[in-house]
Amino acid sequence: MEKVATSDVRSFWDQNPLCATQIPHPLGSKEYFEYFDDLRERIDSLVEASVIHEFAAFGGKRGLEVGCGNGYVLSRYAQHGAEVDGVDITPTAVDLCRQRFTHMNLAGAFREADAEQLPFADATFDCVCSMGVLHHVSDTARAVAEIHRVLKPGGRLIVMFYHRNSAPYHVNLRLRAWTTSKTQRQLVNEFDGVGNPKGEAYTRAELTQLLGSFENPEMRVRFLERHMLLPKVGKFIPRFLLRPLEGIWGFNLYAKGRKAERAAEARAA
Ligand SMILES: C[S@@+](CC[C@H](N)C(=O)[O-])C[C@H]1O[C@@H](n2cnc3c(N)ncnc32)[C@H](O)[C@@H]1O
């Protein structure tokens, strides 16, 4: 894929904070975050998120989210006692994180930074997560290398990417590409909003390759709503039929891995 300009990525997300158009409350108000959290937990329950993130395991440890949005995920780590940092490419997201943490009476440090150049020393964090972010970044491989650098040896990576071998990609977006003037590529870019310059979907094999510097990779697939399967008529599909398919054809591909305790050269010696 042709590289997109980071300035275009920043400008899209600055004008389109995640889900902001669906929230009928002033940006940054307490009600805004409560509404966002409710929307989020309808598709990503706290129970499921706790399994993926293992929040409790990072109490007293240092955690970073790359592309922290309005701070939803980081606030869950902070509630379990982690010392958290968040970076995001937009000033709006950084402000939202500060406002969220103030409303929730939590401590956290937030700053504007690009995933491709993390403003932290090597081996700083016990856990780095990046949920639904790296597929939007101009140079995704470079951002993964940065995450590896700032993780401590043995530290945990947790990421979420769009899943290519999914029903939304192969059915919904393909049908929409046939019936609209947009290509499937454009529709994936715009999954989180019209005008988004980049949003790339990955297969498990592609993600395994991208995360090749991490040990013990584990992947799981989730998130399949009726409207994501078929445009327009999807809402008539009984929900119970979708549940067994979610783990195979869902649109969110999660991966976890660890940075090796010792560098490869040291192990070989
Ligand atoms: C889909 S939102 C996800 C927000 C958050 N991770 C969550 O799970 O709620 C994507 C976020 O990534 C941020 N982002 C995009 N490109 C970035 C980059 N190069 N560096 C840092 N953040 C970036 C956007 O500003 C946006 O807040």
PDBQT file of the ligand as one rigid body, heavy atoms in Angstrom, charges set to zero:
ROOT
HETATM    1  C1  LIG A 301      -9.739   3.773  16.654  1.00  0.00    +0.000 C 
HETATM    2  S1  LIG A 301      -9.012   4.942  17.733  1.00  0.00    +0.000 S 
HETATM    3  C2  LIG A 301      -8.597   3.877  19.098  1.00  0.00    +0.000 C 
HETATM    4  C3  LIG A 301      -8.444   4.617  20.407  1.00  0.00    +0.000 C 
HETATM    5  C4  LIG A 301      -8.123   3.726  21.614  1.00  0.00    +0.000 C 
HETATM    6  N1  LIG A 301      -6.960   2.923  21.381  1.00  0.00    +0.000 N 
HETATM    7  C5  LIG A 301      -9.288   2.865  21.994  1.00  0.00    +0.000 C 
HETATM    8  O1  LIG A 301      -9.152   1.632  21.955  1.00  0.00    +0.000 OA
HETATM    9  O2  LIG A 301     -10.335   3.412  22.369  1.00  0.00    +0.000 OA
HETATM   10  C6  LIG A 301      -7.412   5.221  16.972  1.00  0.00    +0.000 C 
HETATM   11  C7  LIG A 301      -6.539   6.213  17.715  1.00  0.00    +0.000 C 
HETATM   12  O3  LIG A 301      -5.202   6.122  17.196  1.00  0.00    +0.000 OA
HETATM   13  C8  LIG A 301      -4.648   7.406  17.136  1.00  0.00    +0.000 C 
HETATM   14  N2  LIG A 301      -3.532   7.405  16.154  1.00  0.00    +0.000 N 
HETATM   15  C9  LIG A 301      -3.622   7.241  14.808  1.00  0.00    +0.000 A 
HETATM   16  N3  LIG A 301      -2.391   7.299  14.259  1.00  0.00    +0.000 NA
HETATM   17  C10 LIG A 301      -1.510   7.455  15.271  1.00  0.00    +0.000 A 
HETATM   18  C11 LIG A 301      -0.089   7.565  15.334  1.00  0.00    +0.000 A 
HETATM   19  N4  LIG A 301       0.672   7.547  14.235  1.00  0.00    +0.000 N 
HETATM   20  N5  LIG A 301       0.489   7.725  16.545  1.00  0.00    +0.000 NA
HETATM   21  C12 LIG A 301      -0.276   7.785  17.680  1.00  0.00    +0.000 A 
HETATM   22  N6  LIG A 301      -1.627   7.695  17.673  1.00  0.00    +0.000 NA
HETATM   23  C13 LIG A 301      -2.239   7.514  16.486  1.00  0.00    +0.000 A 
HETATM   24  C14 LIG A 301      -5.825   8.281  16.733  1.00  0.00    +0.000 C 
HETATM   25  O4  LIG A 301      -5.625   9.657  17.005  1.00  0.00    +0.000 OA
HETATM   26  C15 LIG A 301      -6.962   7.663  17.544  1.00  0.00    +0.000 C 
HETATM   27  O5  LIG A 301      -7.093   8.286  18.805  1.00  0.00    +0.000 OA
ENDROOT
TORSDOF 0
